[in-house]
């Protein structure tokens, strides 16, 4: 099995599709209490407030078609998914040398996919639990296919799944097998 090819393939069945999602750079914003100044600085860079715990937001980037997605699944940690390298570089510059927060590079360590279609909730439920299906603007961590997966929703009808790359082949194989039953 060519696992790299398999992770880049679109998987689909009746009324559900799983599409790999690539980001130029991915990082984890980690901040310490009180994090007010750090959060304010990062908010100025991304163009809006940092989401609160268990929430996700999407901001358009400075260049056409670029975006930054922020998903806060822990009270002092927010994932930053950047479609453009310049967005991430701005975050790096603002986080450098700070004592109230930092940016930890995660590019290459996270695999992302987007699940769409009317049967997307069915797929997610079969892989784990209905509690892994986020409402619009919500992010959370749950177990799908027996591994920890971050699920978030920033657009109606789309569920984004993020998993540590070491577990990506496992999750993709479970999705492929589950979709074969649809």
N, C-alpha and C positions, 0 to 999 in steps of 0.2 A: 504494500500500500504506500503510495506517495503522499505522506502526511501533509507536506507543505501545499501540494495541489489540493488535497481534500479540504484544508482549512480555508482556501481561497474560493472554493466552489460555492455557488448558490445552491441551497437545498430547498426543495419545494414539494408540496403535495396539494391535494384539493383545498383551496382557500387558505393556505398558509405558506409563507416563504421565509427562509433564513438567509440573510445576506451578510457576508463578512463586512466589517466596517474598519477602515484604515484611518489612523490618525498620524499626522506628521510627528507629533511628540505627545507623550503622556507623562504626567507627574502627579505626585501627591503633595498637596500643601498641608503641612503640619504646623500647628500653632499651639502656643502655651497660654495658660491663663495668667493674667488677662490678655487677650489677643486683640484688643480694640485697634491699636495703631497698625498692626500687621494686616488685619482684615480690611481696614480702611484703605491701606496702600494697595492691596490686591484688588479691591473693588474698583479703584480708580483705573487700574490697568485693564481689567476685563470689561469695564463699561457698565457696571451695575453691582448690586449687592451680592455678597456670597450667600448661597442658600443655607438655610438652617439645617440642623440634623434631620436626616431622612427626606431631604428634598433635593431637587435637581433643577438647573436652569441652563438655558442656551443663550449665548450672546453672539451677535454677528461680529466678525472681525473687521479690521480696517480695510483689508483688501477684498475685492469682490468674491463672494462665495466662501470666504473663510469664516470659521466659527470656533467658539470655545464652549465646551460643555463642562459644567461644574456639577459634581455629585457629592453631596455630604452624607456619608453613611455612618460617621462617627462624630461625636461632639467636637473633637479637635483635629479632624482630618477631612480634607475635601479633595477628591480626584479632579484633575484638570486634564481634559482631552482636547488637544489643539489640532485643528486641521492645517494650520500654518506654523512654520518654524519661528516666524517673527513674533507671534503671540507668546510662545513659550520662552523665547529669548527675553522678552519684556518681563515676564514673570521671574525668570532667573535673576535679572538685574535688580529687580525690586526686593527679592528675597535674600540676595547675597549679603553676608555679613550681619544679618539680623540676629538678635538674641530672643526675640519673641515669636519667631516662626522660621520655617525653612521650606524649600522645595526639593523633593526627592525625585530624581529621574526614574521613571518607570517604563520608558519607551522600550518596546521589545519584550517586556515582561507581562504585558496584558494583551489578551486576545479579545476582540469585540465583534459582536454581530447584532444585527437588527432583525427582529421577528415581526412580521406584518401579516395581515389577513384576518378574516373573520374567525378562523380557527386557531389563531395565535394563542389565546388563553387555554385552549384544549392541549396544545403542545406543552406549554409551560406547566400545566397541572399534571400531565402525565409524567413529566420529567421530575417533578418535585411536589409542589403544593400550590394551591390557589393563592396563598399569601405571597407568593413570589411575583404576582401580577401587579405592577405598580399603577396607581392612578396618574393622571397627567400632573407633572411637577414633583413626583415622588421618586425616591431612590431608597433601596434597602439591600440588605445582604440576606440570602437564604441558601438552602441547599437544593441544587438541581443535579440529577444524575450522581448523587452522593458527594458532590464537591461544593465548596462555597462559591457562590456566584452573586455578583452585584447586578441587580436589575433596576432599570430606571426608565422613565417615560418623559420625554421632552417635546414630543409631537403626538397629537392624537392618532391612535391607530398603530403606533410603533412602540415596541418594547426593546430596549437595548440591553444586551447581556454582556457583562465583562467578567472574565475569568483569568486567573493567573495562567500564563502561557503553558506552563508545565502540565496543566490539566485540560488544555484546549482540545487535544486530540480525543481525549476521553469524552468530553462534553459533546463534541461534534459527532462522534460515533453514536452516542446515545440519541442525539437528535435525528441522525440519519435513520437509525433503526426504528425510532418511534414514528417518524414520518412515513416509513414504509407501511405502517399499519393504517394510515389514514385512507 
